[in-house]
């Protein structure tokens, strides 16, 4: 899956497949700026390059398997995912909440929850694993732009891992920074700050808003 890879990883993938290094930058543009869902849409990459990429990788974009809408306009999207720490497919929800003065999208970063709060249905279901960066981004890319979202709430601690993936953290930080510059506000539980990558998380957003 290419979705969730940062620029350096995409450049390395390109080189491994015998493609020019600059293909990595083209991939990043198609994935995170133009938000394509197929290799055929990547028109500035040669047909040979697209065939090679398609033979070895998937883009990682997939639509929700179900959608429910309430009378007040709130929408729940059900996604099928494979948590990082589990080989068993799980289902997670994203929720779009329209209000008079803003539209909010709440996305999941975990399947289930470790906290076990009695008043929360998710908490009573137990914890089933962390979502990959790809699964988190897929929720945002599928909903945030199409629904003209003003605020993205990232629910769950994306850093609730003993060994965080620095590359994934850097890439995700860059992506939500780009979202914030489109006037989409970000609310996120940043978790523990016990590494340089975690301490630096969100720096660009803070600088952008002062």
N, C-alpha and C positions, 0 to 999 in steps of 0.2 A: 504494500500500500504506500503510495507516494504522499497522500495527505498526512500532514504531521511532520514531514521531513523539513529540516531547515535548509538554507541555501547551500552550505558546505556539503551536506549529505546528498542533496540533489546533484551537485557538481560531481561528487564522487561516483554516484550511480551512473551519470552520463559517461564519465571516463571509463568505467568498468565495462560498459556496453559498447565502447569504441566510438562514442559520440564526442563532439567538441565540448570542452569544459563550459562554454557559454550556454550550452543547452540547459544546464542547471538553473541559470538565471531565467531563461525562458519558461522553464517548468514552474518556477516559483511565481512568476507573473500570471501564468494561466491558472494555477491552483488557487492563489490567495487574492489576486486582484480581479481577474476576469471570472473566476469561480466556475470554470468549465466542469462538465461531468463526463467528458469522453476525450480520448486522444485525438479523434478525428477533428475536433474543434481547434487543436493546436496548430494552426495553419502556417506559422513561421518555423516549424520543425519539419524536416524532410519526411517524406512518406516512409523511407527506410527507418528513420529514427522513431517515428510513431509506431511502426510495426514492431521494432525491437522493444520499445517500452511496453507495448501492449502484450507482448509475449512473455515478459518477465514480471510485470507489475500491474496492479489495478490502481485506479485513481483514489478509491477510498470513499467516494461519495455515494450515499444511498438514501433513498426517500424513506420517510416514516412508514411503518407497516399499517398504522391505523391513526385516525384523527377523530376527536370528539369535540363538539362545540356546545357550550351552554347558552342559555337565553341572553345573558349579559355580554356575549361576544367572546368570552374566555375560551381559548382552544387548548386542548391537550394533544400532544403528538407522541405516539409510541414508536420507539426505535428499537430494533434488534441489534445487540452489540455482543462483542466477545471481550469481557474484562481482562486486563493485563494478567491478573493473578488466577484466572480460571479458564479452563478449556471448554466449559459449558456455556452455551449461548444464554444471555440474559436479556431482559427488557428494561428499558429506562424511559422516563417521560421528560418532555420539555413542555413548558406551559407559557402560552402567550396571553398576556393580560392587558386588554385595552381599557384606558380610562380617559376622562375628558381632557386632561392636560398632558398625558403621556401614554406610550405603549411600552410595556415591559415584557422581556423574554427571560424566563428562568430556565437555565440549562443544567443538566446533571454532570457531575464529574466522577460519580461512583455508582455502582449497582448496589442498592441497599445502603445501610448506615451502621456504623459501629456503636453509636451512642445509645441505642435502645430506649429512647424516650417513650413512655407509655402513651402519651397523648398523640404521638405521630405514627401514622400507619406505616410509613417507610421504615421507621425505627424498629417496629415489631417484626419486620420481615428478615432482619439480620443483614450482615454484610457479605456481599458476594464478589467483591473485587473492584479495583480501580479501573476507570475507563482509560483507554489510550488517548493520546493527544488527537489522533484522527477522529475518534468517536465524539470528542468534545467539540472539535471544529466543525464536524459534519452537522451537528445540531444547529450551530450558529449560522453556517452557510446556507442551510436549507430554509431557515425561517427569518433571520434578522432583517435581511434586505427586502425580501418579498413583502413582509408585513410592516415595513417602515418603522422598525423598532427604535425607540428613543433611549431605552435603558436595557442593558444585559446584566442579569444577576447570575453569577456562576456559583451554583449551590454545591456544597461539599468542599472539603479541603484538598485542593489539587496537590498539596505538598505532604499529604499524610502517608509518606513512604520513608522508610529508613534511609534509603539511598536514592535521592532524586536524580532524574536524568537531566543533566545540565543542558544538553543540546535541545531537548524538548521544552524545557523551561524557557530558554532563550527564544526559541521559535514562537512559542505561545505568547510570550511577552510582546514580541514584535507584532504579532497578529492583532492582539487586542489593542495595542497602541494605534495601529492603523484604523481600527474600528472607532476608537475614541476621537480620532481626527476627522471622522465623518459625522461628528456631533452625536455619536452614540455613547452614552455614559456607561461606565463599567463599574459594577459592584462585585467584589470578589473576596472570598475568605482566603487570605494568603498563607495562613498556617505558621509553622515554626520557621524561624530565621536563623538556621545554624550552618549556613554555607554562603559562600560569596554570591552564588547564583540567586539564592533566595533573598539575600539582603538587597540585591540589585533589582529585584522584581518590581515592575511597575514604575521604575525610575522615569522613563520617558513620558508616561502619563502625568506624573506629578509635575514634571518640568513643563509639559504642554499647558497644564491648567494653572501653573504657578502655585 
